[in-house]
Amino acid sequence: MRLCLSGLLFLLVISSSSGNGLFGNDGVEVRTCTALGGRCFFGCRVGWKWVAYCHSVLSCCLKLKRHTPPQVYET
């Protein structure tokens, strides 16, 4: 039972942090990342480019303006 709950919690955290959660995710605003024009996530979503680290755990990502992959438009 303990393994099942920890596995469920792991899947919930992984899916919500990358922007695929139930309510959506706009990322976290961190001053160093917003100065670069990006947002902080646990991993960059499709159509975003990795730029730097935010607090050694999160990734600072910039939204691609040109040459976005076709997966961005899938819902």
All heavy atoms as TSV, in Angstrom:
chain	resi	resn	atom	element	x	y	z
A	1	MET	N	N	0.818	-1.187	0.000
A	1	MET	CA	C	0.000	0.000	0.000
A	1	MET	C	C	0.868	1.259	0.000
A	1	MET	O	O	0.566	2.221	-0.672
A	1	MET	CB	C	-0.915	-0.043	1.229
A	1	MET	CG	C	-1.851	1.113	1.319
A	1	MET	SD	S	-3.090	0.971	0.048
A	1	MET	CE	C	-4.132	2.312	0.462
A	2	ARG	N	N	1.954	1.232	0.762
A	2	ARG	CA	C	2.831	2.388	0.859
A	2	ARG	C	C	3.488	2.670	-0.489
A	2	ARG	O	O	3.634	3.817	-0.880
A	2	ARG	CB	C	3.882	2.146	1.928
A	2	ARG	CG	C	4.750	3.352	2.167
A	2	ARG	CD	C	5.739	3.115	3.264
A	2	ARG	NE	N	5.041	2.881	4.519
A	2	ARG	CZ	C	5.627	2.441	5.632
A	2	ARG	NH1	N	6.890	2.165	5.627
A	2	ARG	NH2	N	4.932	2.274	6.724
A	3	LEU	N	N	3.890	1.622	-1.203
A	3	LEU	CA	C	4.510	1.789	-2.512
A	3	LEU	C	C	3.516	2.355	-3.520
A	3	LEU	O	O	3.863	3.198	-4.333
A	3	LEU	CB	C	5.063	0.449	-3.003
A	3	LEU	CG	C	5.774	0.458	-4.338
A	3	LEU	CD1	C	6.993	1.369	-4.273
A	3	LEU	CD2	C	6.187	-0.942	-4.730
A	4	CYS	N	N	2.271	1.929	-3.441
A	4	CYS	CA	C	1.237	2.433	-4.344
A	4	CYS	C	C	0.998	3.928	-4.130
A	4	CYS	O	O	0.889	4.689	-5.086
A	4	CYS	CB	C	-0.047	1.651	-4.123
A	4	CYS	SG	S	-1.385	2.150	-5.210
A	5	LEU	N	N	0.927	4.349	-2.887
A	5	LEU	CA	C	0.696	5.765	-2.599
A	5	LEU	C	C	1.886	6.631	-3.007
A	5	LEU	O	O	1.700	7.718	-3.542
A	5	LEU	CB	C	0.404	5.952	-1.110
A	5	LEU	CG	C	-0.951	5.457	-0.633
A	5	LEU	CD1	C	-1.070	5.629	0.863
A	5	LEU	CD2	C	-2.067	6.184	-1.346
A	6	SER	N	N	3.087	6.137	-2.768
A	6	SER	CA	C	4.250	6.923	-3.172
A	6	SER	C	C	4.358	6.997	-4.693
A	6	SER	O	O	4.762	8.017	-5.242
A	6	SER	CB	C	5.532	6.348	-2.570
A	6	SER	OG	O	5.755	5.041	-3.061
A	7	GLY	N	N	3.993	5.932	-5.393
A	7	GLY	CA	C	3.987	5.955	-6.853
A	7	GLY	C	C	2.949	6.921	-7.395
A	7	GLY	O	O	3.198	7.660	-8.354
A	8	LEU	N	N	1.786	6.947	-6.778
A	8	LEU	CA	C	0.737	7.881	-7.194
A	8	LEU	C	C	1.158	9.324	-6.945
A	8	LEU	O	O	0.949	10.197	-7.787
A	8	LEU	CB	C	-0.557	7.570	-6.440
A	8	LEU	CG	C	-1.758	8.450	-6.759
A	8	LEU	CD1	C	-2.164	8.271	-8.217
A	8	LEU	CD2	C	-2.901	8.122	-5.832
A	9	LEU	N	N	1.776	9.568	-5.797
A	9	LEU	CA	C	2.265	10.910	-5.498
A	9	LEU	C	C	3.350	11.330	-6.481
A	9	LEU	O	O	3.369	12.470	-6.947
A	9	LEU	CB	C	2.799	10.970	-4.066
A	9	LEU	CG	C	3.336	12.314	-3.604
A	9	LEU	CD1	C	2.225	13.343	-3.598
A	9	LEU	CD2	C	3.967	12.188	-2.244
A	10	PHE	N	N	4.244	10.416	-6.824
A	10	PHE	CA	C	5.292	10.706	-7.797
A	10	PHE	C	C	4.699	11.082	-9.152
A	10	PHE	O	O	5.100	12.077	-9.761
A	10	PHE	CB	C	6.207	9.495	-7.936
A	10	PHE	CG	C	7.251	9.635	-9.009
A	10	PHE	CD1	C	8.347	10.456	-8.809
A	10	PHE	CD2	C	7.119	8.971	-10.213
A	10	PHE	CE1	C	9.305	10.599	-9.800
A	10	PHE	CE2	C	8.070	9.102	-11.204
A	10	PHE	CZ	C	9.170	9.921	-10.991
A	11	LEU	N	N	3.733	10.319	-9.645
A	11	LEU	CA	C	3.106	10.635	-10.937
A	11	LEU	C	C	2.359	11.963	-10.894
A	11	LEU	O	O	2.368	12.718	-11.862
A	11	LEU	CB	C	2.155	9.509	-11.337
A	11	LEU	CG	C	2.828	8.206	-11.743
A	11	LEU	CD1	C	1.778	7.132	-12.005
A	11	LEU	CD2	C	3.703	8.403	-12.965
A	12	LEU	N	N	1.734	12.265	-9.778
A	12	LEU	CA	C	1.017	13.529	-9.641
A	12	LEU	C	C	1.975	14.715	-9.680
A	12	LEU	O	O	1.724	15.706	-10.363
A	12	LEU	CB	C	0.221	13.531	-8.332
A	12	LEU	CG	C	-0.628	14.759	-8.051
A	12	LEU	CD1	C	-1.739	14.868	-9.074
A	12	LEU	CD2	C	-1.181	14.694	-6.655
A	13	VAL	N	N	3.091	14.606	-8.995
A	13	VAL	CA	C	4.070	15.690	-8.965
A	13	VAL	C	C	4.720	15.869	-10.326
A	13	VAL	O	O	4.882	16.987	-10.810
A	13	VAL	CB	C	5.142	15.430	-7.876
A	13	VAL	CG1	C	6.315	16.368	-8.024
A	13	VAL	CG2	C	4.518	15.575	-6.500
A	14	ILE	N	N	5.071	14.777	-10.975
A	14	ILE	CA	C	5.731	14.856	-12.285
A	14	ILE	C	C	4.802	15.464	-13.325
A	14	ILE	O	O	5.206	16.315	-14.114
A	14	ILE	CB	C	6.208	13.467	-12.732
A	14	ILE	CG1	C	7.317	12.964	-11.827
A	14	ILE	CG2	C	6.684	13.476	-14.166
A	14	ILE	CD1	C	8.543	13.841	-11.806
A	15	SER	N	N	3.534	15.067	-13.349
A	15	SER	CA	C	2.630	15.578	-14.384
A	15	SER	C	C	2.239	17.030	-14.146
A	15	SER	O	O	2.073	17.787	-15.090
A	15	SER	CB	C	1.383	14.714	-14.484
A	15	SER	OG	O	0.609	14.840	-13.311
A	16	SER	N	N	2.091	17.440	-12.906
A	16	SER	CA	C	1.665	18.820	-12.656
A	16	SER	C	C	2.802	19.824	-12.813
A	16	SER	O	O	2.577	20.949	-13.197
A	16	SER	CB	C	1.060	18.942	-11.257
A	16	SER	OG	O	2.043	18.707	-10.288
A	17	SER	N	N	4.008	19.415	-12.527
A	17	SER	CA	C	5.110	20.368	-12.575
A	17	SER	C	C	5.549	20.711	-13.994
A	17	SER	O	O	6.108	21.759	-14.237
A	17	SER	CB	C	6.303	19.817	-11.799
A	17	SER	OG	O	6.733	18.617	-12.398
A	18	SER	N	N	5.306	19.822	-14.946
A	18	SER	CA	C	5.743	20.091	-16.305
A	18	SER	C	C	4.691	20.814	-17.131
A	18	SER	O	O	4.846	20.973	-18.328
A	18	SER	CB	C	6.135	18.787	-16.997
A	18	SER	OG	O	5.017	17.935	-17.087
A	19	GLY	N	N	3.618	21.233	-16.505
A	19	GLY	CA	C	2.607	21.997	-17.218
A	19	GLY	C	C	1.481	21.162	-17.761
A	19	GLY	O	O	0.630	21.666	-18.472
A	20	ASN	N	N	1.418	19.879	-17.425
A	20	ASN	CA	C	0.362	19.008	-17.920
A	20	ASN	C	C	-0.639	18.666	-16.825
A	20	ASN	O	O	-1.307	17.666	-16.891
A	20	ASN	CB	C	0.972	17.715	-18.467
A	20	ASN	CG	C	1.919	17.991	-19.591
A	20	ASN	OD1	O	1.691	18.891	-20.381
A	20	ASN	ND2	N	2.990	17.235	-19.672
A	21	GLY	N	N	-0.735	19.482	-15.812
A	21	GLY	CA	C	-1.597	19.196	-14.675
A	21	GLY	C	C	-3.066	19.406	-14.991
A	21	GLY	O	O	-3.455	19.830	-16.074
A	22	LEU	N	N	-3.898	19.113	-14.003
A	22	LEU	CA	C	-5.340	19.211	-14.159
A	22	LEU	C	C	-5.796	20.646	-14.359
A	22	LEU	O	O	-6.643	20.932	-15.189
A	22	LEU	CB	C	-6.012	18.614	-12.917
A	22	LEU	CG	C	-7.527	18.578	-12.887
A	22	LEU	CD1	C	-8.049	17.696	-14.007
A	22	LEU	CD2	C	-7.990	18.054	-11.552
A	23	PHE	N	N	-5.205	21.586	-13.645
A	23	PHE	CA	C	-5.622	22.982	-13.707
A	23	PHE	C	C	-4.699	23.849	-14.543
A	23	PHE	O	O	-4.890	25.044	-14.622
A	23	PHE	CB	C	-5.706	23.566	-12.294
A	23	PHE	CG	C	-6.654	22.816	-11.414
A	23	PHE	CD1	C	-6.175	22.063	-10.366
A	23	PHE	CD2	C	-8.008	22.848	-11.658
A	23	PHE	CE1	C	-7.045	21.370	-9.551
A	23	PHE	CE2	C	-8.882	22.156	-10.856
A	23	PHE	CZ	C	-8.406	21.414	-9.805
A	24	GLY	N	N	-3.668	23.282	-15.129
A	24	GLY	CA	C	-2.708	24.065	-15.894
A	24	GLY	C	C	-1.616	24.616	-14.992
A	24	GLY	O	O	-1.754	24.663	-13.782
A	25	ASN	N	N	-0.538	25.031	-15.593
A	25	ASN	CA	C	0.589	25.526	-14.825
A	25	ASN	C	C	1.305	26.571	-15.666
A	25	ASN	O	O	1.723	26.299	-16.773
A	25	ASN	CB	C	1.531	24.372	-14.484
A	25	ASN	CG	C	2.642	24.779	-13.569
A	25	ASN	OD1	O	2.753	25.921	-13.172
A	25	ASN	ND2	N	3.486	23.829	-13.221
A	26	ASP	N	N	1.439	27.758	-15.122
A	26	ASP	CA	C	2.120	28.840	-15.828
A	26	ASP	C	C	3.557	29.004	-15.382
A	26	ASP	O	O	4.225	29.954	-15.771
A	26	ASP	CB	C	1.373	30.162	-15.623
A	26	ASP	CG	C	0.029	30.157	-16.310
A	26	ASP	OD1	O	-0.121	29.456	-17.316
A	26	ASP	OD2	O	-0.867	30.852	-15.819
A	27	GLY	N	N	4.029	28.117	-14.554
A	27	GLY	CA	C	5.396	28.215	-14.071
A	27	GLY	C	C	5.493	29.095	-12.850
A	27	GLY	O	O	4.524	29.655	-12.367
A	28	VAL	N	N	6.702	29.214	-12.338
A	28	VAL	CA	C	6.966	29.973	-11.130
A	28	VAL	C	C	7.764	31.209	-11.510
A	28	VAL	O	O	8.665	31.139	-12.339
A	28	VAL	CB	C	7.768	29.117	-10.126
A	28	VAL	CG1	C	8.083	29.892	-8.878
A	28	VAL	CG2	C	7.015	27.842	-9.807
A	29	GLU	N	N	7.425	32.331	-10.917
A	29	GLU	CA	C	8.175	33.558	-11.186
A	29	GLU	C	C	9.345	33.667	-10.208
A	29	GLU	O	O	9.145	33.761	-9.010
A	29	GLU	CB	C	7.268	34.780	-11.032
A	29	GLU	CG	C	6.220	34.888	-12.097
A	29	GLU	CD	C	5.407	36.162	-11.973
A	29	GLU	OE1	O	5.810	37.068	-11.214
A	29	GLU	OE2	O	4.367	36.237	-12.625
A	30	VAL	N	N	10.544	33.614	-10.732
A	30	VAL	CA	C	11.763	33.828	-9.958
A	30	VAL	C	C	12.472	35.004	-10.603
A	30	VAL	O	O	12.571	35.091	-11.825
A	30	VAL	CB	C	12.653	32.566	-9.966
A	30	VAL	CG1	C	13.956	32.813	-9.251
A	30	VAL	CG2	C	11.918	31.393	-9.344
A	31	ARG	N	N	12.952	35.924	-9.779
A	31	ARG	CA	C	13.481	37.188	-10.283
A	31	ARG	C	C	14.581	36.994	-11.325
A	31	ARG	O	O	14.611	37.683	-12.335
A	31	ARG	CB	C	14.005	38.023	-9.124
A	31	ARG	CG	C	14.393	39.419	-9.534
A	31	ARG	CD	C	14.908	40.248	-8.376
A	31	ARG	NE	N	14.064	40.108	-7.206
A	31	ARG	CZ	C	14.501	40.274	-5.961
A	31	ARG	NH1	N	15.752	40.583	-5.743
A	31	ARG	NH2	N	13.674	40.143	-4.950
A	32	THR	N	N	15.486	36.053	-11.100
A	32	THR	CA	C	16.582	35.860	-12.051
A	32	THR	C	C	16.086	35.317	-13.375
A	32	THR	O	O	16.628	35.636	-14.430
A	32	THR	CB	C	17.633	34.911	-11.471
A	32	THR	OG1	O	16.996	33.684	-11.098
A	32	THR	CG2	C	18.305	35.522	-10.272
A	33	CYS	N	N	15.047	34.507	-13.338
A	33	CYS	CA	C	14.502	33.933	-14.572
A	33	CYS	C	C	13.632	34.941	-15.321
A	33	CYS	O	O	13.679	35.018	-16.540
A	33	CYS	CB	C	13.707	32.675	-14.255
A	33	CYS	SG	S	13.178	31.766	-15.713
A	34	THR	N	N	12.840	35.714	-14.602
A	34	THR	CA	C	12.004	36.710	-15.272
A	34	THR	C	C	12.847	37.821	-15.878
A	34	THR	O	O	12.432	38.453	-16.844
A	34	THR	CB	C	10.961	37.303	-14.309
A	34	THR	OG1	O	11.614	37.791	-13.150
A	34	THR	CG2	C	9.921	36.276	-13.927
A	35	ALA	N	N	14.033	38.052	-15.331
A	35	ALA	CA	C	14.947	39.025	-15.936
A	35	ALA	C	C	15.409	38.544	-17.308
A	35	ALA	O	O	15.674	39.348	-18.201
A	35	ALA	CB	C	16.149	39.267	-15.036
A	36	LEU	N	N	15.475	37.220	-17.482
A	36	LEU	CA	C	15.821	36.642	-18.782
A	36	LEU	C	C	14.601	36.516	-19.690
A	36	LEU	O	O	14.730	36.187	-20.859
A	36	LEU	CB	C	16.444	35.250	-18.590
A	36	LEU	CG	C	17.777	35.203	-17.847
A	36	LEU	CD1	C	18.155	33.756	-17.566
A	36	LEU	CD2	C	18.855	35.879	-18.668
A	37	GLY	N	N	13.421	36.764	-19.155
A	37	GLY	CA	C	12.191	36.668	-19.931
A	37	GLY	C	C	11.577	35.290	-19.911
A	37	GLY	O	O	10.783	34.944	-20.777
A	38	GLY	N	N	11.901	34.476	-18.910
A	38	GLY	CA	C	11.402	33.108	-18.853
A	38	GLY	C	C	10.571	32.824	-17.626
A	38	GLY	O	O	10.250	33.714	-16.845
A	39	ARG	N	N	10.207	31.552	-17.465
A	39	ARG	CA	C	9.447	31.042	-16.330
A	39	ARG	C	C	10.144	29.798	-15.817
A	39	ARG	O	O	10.835	29.115	-16.563
A	39	ARG	CB	C	8.032	30.676	-16.737
A	39	ARG	CG	C	7.259	31.790	-17.400
A	39	ARG	CD	C	6.814	32.818	-16.454
A	39	ARG	NE	N	5.553	32.400	-15.887
A	39	ARG	CZ	C	4.881	33.124	-15.023
A	39	ARG	NH1	N	5.348	34.267	-14.643
A	39	ARG	NH2	N	3.756	32.697	-14.534
A	40	CYS	N	N	9.937	29.466	-14.548
A	40	CYS	CA	C	10.595	28.308	-13.937
A	40	CYS	C	C	9.636	27.125	-13.853
A	40	CYS	O	O	8.504	27.261	-13.391
A	40	CYS	CB	C	11.091	28.665	-12.542
A	40	CYS	SG	S	12.446	29.838	-12.567
A	41	PHE	N	N	10.094	25.967	-14.299
A	41	PHE	CA	C	9.364	24.702	-14.248
A	41	PHE	C	C	10.311	23.619	-13.746
A	41	PHE	O	O	11.516	23.821	-13.688
A	41	PHE	CB	C	8.877	24.292	-15.648
A	41	PHE	CG	C	7.904	25.242	-16.274
A	41	PHE	CD1	C	8.333	26.203	-17.172
A	41	PHE	CD2	C	6.558	25.171	-15.978
A	41	PHE	CE1	C	7.446	27.072	-17.767
A	41	PHE	CE2	C	5.656	26.046	-16.573
A	41	PHE	CZ	C	6.101	26.998	-17.471
A	42	PHE	N	N	9.772	22.428	-13.416
A	42	PHE	CA	C	10.630	21.294	-13.098
A	42	PHE	C	C	11.280	20.746	-14.361
A	42	PHE	O	O	12.326	20.137	-14.303
A	42	PHE	CB	C	9.848	20.183	-12.401
A	42	PHE	CG	C	9.693	20.421	-10.930
A	42	PHE	CD1	C	8.446	20.632	-10.388
A	42	PHE	CD2	C	10.785	20.444	-10.101
A	42	PHE	CE1	C	8.292	20.843	-9.044
A	42	PHE	CE2	C	10.651	20.663	-8.745
A	42	PHE	CZ	C	9.384	20.862	-8.215
A	43	GLY	N	N	10.676	20.944	-15.489
A	43	GLY	CA	C	11.220	20.552	-16.778
A	43	GLY	C	C	10.551	21.388	-17.849
A	43	GLY	O	O	9.395	21.766	-17.708
A	44	CYS	N	N	11.250	21.701	-18.905
A	44	CYS	CA	C	10.669	22.558	-19.943
A	44	CYS	C	C	9.601	21.817	-20.725
A	44	CYS	O	O	9.760	20.657	-21.079
A	44	CYS	CB	C	11.765	23.047	-20.892
A	44	CYS	SG	S	12.942	24.153	-20.103
A	45	ARG	N	N	8.508	22.509	-20.979
A	45	ARG	CA	C	7.423	21.938	-21.772
A	45	ARG	C	C	7.793	21.964	-23.248
A	45	ARG	O	O	8.774	22.589	-23.646
A	45	ARG	CB	C	6.142	22.754	-21.559
A	45	ARG	CG	C	5.668	22.739	-20.135
A	45	ARG	CD	C	4.311	23.358	-20.009
A	45	ARG	NE	N	4.404	24.812	-20.033
A	45	ARG	CZ	C	3.370	25.601	-19.908
A	45	ARG	NH1	N	2.169	25.093	-19.767
A	45	ARG	NH2	N	3.515	26.911	-19.935
A	46	VAL	N	N	6.984	21.303	-24.065
A	46	VAL	CA	C	7.189	21.314	-25.509
A	46	VAL	C	C	6.946	22.733	-26.011
A	46	VAL	O	O	5.975	23.374	-25.639
A	46	VAL	CB	C	6.216	20.339	-26.206
A	46	VAL	CG1	C	6.372	20.398	-27.712
A	46	VAL	CG2	C	6.453	18.921	-25.708
A	47	GLY	N	N	7.861	23.250	-26.806
A	47	GLY	CA	C	7.745	24.608	-27.309
A	47	GLY	C	C	8.461	25.629	-26.445
A	47	GLY	O	O	8.360	26.819	-26.686
A	48	TRP	N	N	9.174	25.155	-25.438
A	48	TRP	CA	C	9.951	26.022	-24.566
A	48	TRP	C	C	11.415	25.632	-24.658
A	48	TRP	O	O	11.747	24.477	-24.889
A	48	TRP	CB	C	9.474	25.911	-23.122
A	48	TRP	CG	C	8.114	26.483	-22.890
A	48	TRP	CD1	C	6.932	26.011	-23.374
A	48	TRP	CD2	C	7.789	27.633	-22.125
A	48	TRP	NE1	N	5.895	26.790	-22.953
A	48	TRP	CE2	C	6.385	27.782	-22.185
A	48	TRP	CE3	C	8.545	28.529	-21.392
A	48	TRP	CZ2	C	5.738	28.826	-21.521
A	48	TRP	CZ3	C	7.892	29.551	-20.735
A	48	TRP	CH2	C	6.493	29.700	-20.806
A	49	LYS	N	N	12.320	26.567	-24.445
A	49	LYS	CA	C	13.764	26.336	-24.536
A	49	LYS	C	C	14.392	26.518	-23.160
A	49	LYS	O	O	14.118	27.503	-22.474
A	49	LYS	CB	C	14.373	27.331	-25.516
A	49	LYS	CG	C	15.865	27.283	-25.626
A	49	LYS	CD	C	16.353	28.389	-26.533
A	49	LYS	CE	C	17.856	28.515	-26.463
A	49	LYS	NZ	N	18.345	29.667	-27.201
A	50	TRP	N	N	15.256	25.572	-22.759
A	50	TRP	CA	C	15.940	25.657	-21.472
A	50	TRP	C	C	16.997	26.748	-21.522
A	50	TRP	O	O	17.762	26.841	-22.464
A	50	TRP	CB	C	16.585	24.311	-21.127
A	50	TRP	CG	C	17.184	24.282	-19.768
A	50	TRP	CD1	C	16.556	23.953	-18.617
A	50	TRP	CD2	C	18.525	24.620	-19.414
A	50	TRP	NE1	N	17.417	24.056	-17.564
A	50	TRP	CE2	C	18.639	24.470	-18.027
A	50	TRP	CE3	C	19.641	25.040	-20.126
A	50	TRP	CZ2	C	19.824	24.716	-17.345
A	50	TRP	CZ3	C	20.815	25.286	-19.445
A	50	TRP	CH2	C	20.903	25.113	-18.067
A	51	VAL	N	N	17.068	27.587	-20.487
A	51	VAL	CA	C	18.019	28.687	-20.446
A	51	VAL	C	C	18.983	28.551	-19.273
A	51	VAL	O	O	20.192	28.656	-19.444
A	51	VAL	CB	C	17.293	30.045	-20.352
A	51	VAL	CG1	C	18.278	31.185	-20.281
A	51	VAL	CG2	C	16.363	30.228	-21.526
A	52	ALA	N	N	18.456	28.328	-18.073
A	52	ALA	CA	C	19.290	28.300	-16.871
A	52	ALA	C	C	18.567	27.529	-15.772
A	52	ALA	O	O	17.456	27.038	-15.962
A	52	ALA	CB	C	19.575	29.723	-16.405
A	53	TYR	N	N	19.223	27.434	-14.622
A	53	TYR	CA	C	18.608	26.810	-13.449
A	53	TYR	C	C	17.990	27.878	-12.556
A	53	TYR	O	O	18.491	28.988	-12.451
A	53	TYR	CB	C	19.658	26.053	-12.621
A	53	TYR	CG	C	20.102	24.764	-13.253
A	53	TYR	CD1	C	21.378	24.620	-13.756
A	53	TYR	CD2	C	19.247	23.683	-13.319
A	53	TYR	CE1	C	21.789	23.438	-14.326
A	53	TYR	CE2	C	19.649	22.492	-13.888
A	53	TYR	CZ	C	20.921	22.373	-14.382
A	53	TYR	OH	O	21.327	21.212	-14.943
A	54	CYS	N	N	16.903	27.514	-11.884
A	54	CYS	CA	C	16.270	28.357	-10.867
A	54	CYS	C	C	16.401	27.628	-9.534
A	54	CYS	O	O	15.811	26.569	-9.354
A	54	CYS	CB	C	14.792	28.569	-11.169
A	54	CYS	SG	S	14.432	29.348	-12.726
A	55	HIS	N	N	17.177	28.148	-8.631
A	55	HIS	CA	C	17.375	27.573	-7.295
A	55	HIS	C	C	17.881	26.133	-7.339
A	55	HIS	O	O	17.515	25.320	-6.495
A	55	HIS	CB	C	16.092	27.643	-6.471
A	55	HIS	CG	C	15.621	29.027	-6.215
A	55	HIS	ND1	N	16.332	29.937	-5.465
A	55	HIS	CD2	C	14.504	29.682	-6.638
A	55	HIS	CE1	C	15.669	31.072	-5.419
A	55	HIS	NE2	N	14.564	30.957	-6.116
A	56	SER	N	N	18.673	25.771	-8.318
A	56	SER	CA	C	19.324	24.463	-8.453
A	56	SER	C	C	18.361	23.297	-8.641
A	56	SER	O	O	18.791	22.167	-8.729
A	56	SER	CB	C	20.216	24.160	-7.244
A	56	SER	OG	O	21.202	25.149	-7.125
A	57	VAL	N	N	17.067	23.529	-8.688
A	57	VAL	CA	C	16.098	22.453	-8.854
A	57	VAL	C	C	15.244	22.682	-10.094
A	57	VAL	O	O	15.067	21.797	-10.926
A	57	VAL	CB	C	15.181	22.336	-7.617
A	57	VAL	CG1	C	14.125	21.281	-7.822
A	57	VAL	CG2	C	15.995	22.034	-6.383
A	58	LEU	N	N	14.708	23.867	-10.234
A	58	LEU	CA	C	13.824	24.185	-11.349
A	58	LEU	C	C	14.630	24.602	-12.573
A	58	LEU	O	O	15.799	24.939	-12.479
A	58	LEU	CB	C	12.889	25.326	-10.945
A	58	LEU	CG	C	11.997	25.070	-9.744
A	58	LEU	CD1	C	11.289	26.353	-9.346
A	58	LEU	CD2	C	11.012	23.986	-10.030
A	59	SER	N	N	13.984	24.578	-13.725
A	59	SER	CA	C	14.612	24.995	-14.971
A	59	SER	C	C	13.964	26.274	-15.461
A	59	SER	O	O	12.744	26.381	-15.516
A	59	SER	CB	C	14.432	23.915	-16.041
A	59	SER	OG	O	15.098	22.741	-15.668
A	60	CYS	N	N	14.777	27.232	-15.841
A	60	CYS	CA	C	14.287	28.480	-16.421
A	60	CYS	C	C	14.099	28.236	-17.916
A	60	CYS	O	O	15.037	27.873	-18.618
A	60	CYS	CB	C	15.278	29.605	-16.169
A	60	CYS	SG	S	14.735	31.191	-16.825
A	61	CYS	N	N	12.890	28.431	-18.408
A	61	CYS	CA	C	12.568	28.124	-19.796
A	61	CYS	C	C	12.001	29.355	-20.494
A	61	CYS	O	O	11.236	30.118	-19.904
A	61	CYS	CB	C	11.533	27.007	-19.859
A	61	CYS	SG	S	11.999	25.528	-18.969
A	62	LEU	N	N	12.375	29.534	-21.743
A	62	LEU	CA	C	11.838	30.604	-22.589
A	62	LEU	C	C	10.892	29.993	-23.613
A	62	LEU	O	O	11.174	28.940	-24.176
A	62	LEU	CB	C	12.954	31.314	-23.339
A	62	LEU	CG	C	13.908	32.175	-22.545
A	62	LEU	CD1	C	15.030	32.665	-23.439
A	62	LEU	CD2	C	13.181	33.344	-21.946
A	63	LYS	N	N	9.778	30.664	-23.873
A	63	LYS	CA	C	8.833	30.191	-24.874
A	63	LYS	C	C	9.388	30.480	-26.259
A	63	LYS	O	O	9.839	31.594	-26.534
A	63	LYS	CB	C	7.487	30.870	-24.689
A	63	LYS	CG	C	6.391	30.236	-25.470
A	63	LYS	CD	C	5.050	30.766	-25.030
A	63	LYS	CE	C	3.963	29.927	-25.644
A	63	LYS	NZ	N	2.652	30.288	-25.145
A	64	LEU	N	N	9.380	29.479	-27.135
A	64	LEU	CA	C	9.872	29.656	-28.494
A	64	LEU	C	C	8.909	30.523	-29.288
A	64	LEU	O	O	7.698	30.302	-29.267
A	64	LEU	CB	C	10.030	28.307	-29.188
A	64	LEU	CG	C	11.075	27.366	-28.605
A	64	LEU	CD1	C	11.002	26.020	-29.318
A	64	LEU	CD2	C	12.454	27.947	-28.740
A	65	LYS	N	N	9.433	31.499	-29.985
A	65	LYS	CA	C	8.600	32.375	-30.803
A	65	LYS	C	C	8.601	31.950	-32.268
A	65	LYS	O	O	7.626	32.111	-32.973
A	65	LYS	CB	C	9.082	33.814	-30.672
A	65	LYS	CG	C	8.914	34.367	-29.269
A	65	LYS	CD	C	9.340	35.802	-29.200
A	65	LYS	CE	C	9.203	36.469	-27.888
A	65	LYS	NZ	N	9.113	35.783	-26.696
A	66	ARG	N	N	9.717	31.387	-32.715
A	66	ARG	CA	C	9.820	30.917	-34.088
A	66	ARG	C	C	10.147	29.433	-34.093
A	66	ARG	O	O	10.759	28.926	-33.163
A	66	ARG	CB	C	10.925	31.650	-34.836
A	66	ARG	CG	C	10.716	33.124	-34.948
A	66	ARG	CD	C	11.789	33.801	-35.752
A	66	ARG	NE	N	13.071	33.113	-35.684
A	66	ARG	CZ	C	14.126	33.439	-36.387
A	66	ARG	NH1	N	14.075	34.459	-37.187
A	66	ARG	NH2	N	15.249	32.781	-36.283
A	67	HIS	N	N	9.762	28.754	-35.136
A	67	HIS	CA	C	10.062	27.334	-35.347
A	67	HIS	C	C	9.572	26.461	-34.197
A	67	HIS	O	O	10.297	25.621	-33.676
A	67	HIS	CB	C	11.562	27.119	-35.565
A	67	HIS	CG	C	12.151	27.969	-36.641
A	67	HIS	ND1	N	11.779	27.842	-37.953
A	67	HIS	CD2	C	13.060	28.974	-36.596
A	67	HIS	CE1	C	12.445	28.722	-38.684
A	67	HIS	NE2	N	13.223	29.428	-37.877
A	68	THR	N	N	8.336	26.673	-33.770
A	68	THR	CA	C	7.779	25.831	-32.719
A	68	THR	C	C	7.433	24.461	-33.294
A	68	THR	O	O	6.992	24.352	-34.433
A	68	THR	CB	C	6.503	26.465	-32.122
A	68	THR	OG1	O	5.584	26.699	-33.170
A	68	THR	CG2	C	6.820	27.754	-31.409
A	69	PRO	N	N	7.620	23.397	-32.529
A	69	PRO	CA	C	7.285	22.059	-33.017
A	69	PRO	C	C	5.779	21.888	-33.125
A	69	PRO	O	O	5.007	22.563	-32.423
A	69	PRO	CB	C	7.884	21.133	-31.957
A	69	PRO	CG	C	8.018	21.954	-30.749
A	69	PRO	CD	C	8.215	23.361	-31.202
A	70	PRO	N	N	5.317	20.985	-33.976
A	70	PRO	CA	C	3.866	20.811	-34.163
A	70	PRO	C	C	3.158	20.255	-32.930
A	70	PRO	O	O	1.952	20.401	-32.798
A	70	PRO	CB	C	3.760	19.835	-35.339
A	70	PRO	CG	C	5.111	19.332	-35.613
A	70	PRO	CD	C	6.086	20.203	-34.913
A	71	GLN	N	N	3.877	19.650	-31.980
A	71	GLN	CA	C	3.262	19.107	-30.778
A	71	GLN	C	C	2.702	20.191	-29.878
A	71	GLN	O	O	1.866	19.923	-29.011
A	71	GLN	CB	C	4.280	18.284	-29.973
A	71	GLN	CG	C	4.695	17.010	-30.644
A	71	GLN	CD	C	5.875	17.206	-31.584
A	71	GLN	OE1	O	6.300	18.347	-31.844
A	71	GLN	NE2	N	6.399	16.127	-32.114
A	72	VAL	N	N	3.129	21.428	-30.062
A	72	VAL	CA	C	2.648	22.537	-29.241
A	72	VAL	C	C	1.154	22.749	-29.463
A	72	VAL	O	O	0.419	23.099	-28.552
A	72	VAL	CB	C	3.426	23.821	-29.564
A	72	VAL	CG1	C	2.834	25.039	-28.875
A	72	VAL	CG2	C	4.880	23.665	-29.187
A	73	TYR	N	N	0.677	22.520	-30.655
A	73	TYR	CA	C	-0.709	22.815	-31.015
A	73	TYR	C	C	-1.655	21.676	-30.710
A	73	TYR	O	O	-2.856	21.815	-30.862
A	73	TYR	CB	C	-0.790	23.188	-32.487
A	73	TYR	CG	C	0.151	24.315	-32.833
A	73	TYR	CD1	C	1.242	24.105	-33.642
A	73	TYR	CD2	C	-0.039	25.584	-32.300
A	73	TYR	CE1	C	2.129	25.132	-33.940
A	73	TYR	CE2	C	0.831	26.621	-32.592
A	73	TYR	CZ	C	1.913	26.375	-33.418
A	73	TYR	OH	O	2.794	27.390	-33.695
A	74	GLU	N	N	-1.144	20.520	-30.250
A	74	GLU	CA	C	-2.014	19.411	-29.864
A	74	GLU	C	C	-2.572	19.652	-28.474
A	74	GLU	O	O	-1.898	20.176	-27.615
A	74	GLU	CB	C	-1.223	18.100	-29.885
A	74	GLU	CG	C	-0.776	17.697	-31.255
A	74	GLU	CD	C	0.033	16.413	-31.236
A	74	GLU	OE1	O	0.238	15.861	-30.143
A	74	GLU	OE2	O	0.435	15.969	-32.315
A	75	THR	N	N	-3.803	19.270	-28.256
A	75	THR	CA	C	-4.403	19.433	-26.933
A	75	THR	C	C	-4.748	18.120	-26.320
A	75	THR	O	O	-4.838	17.120	-26.899
A	75	THR	CB	C	-5.671	20.288	-26.982
A	75	THR	OG1	O	-6.574	19.713	-27.908
A	75	THR	CG2	C	-5.334	21.705	-27.344
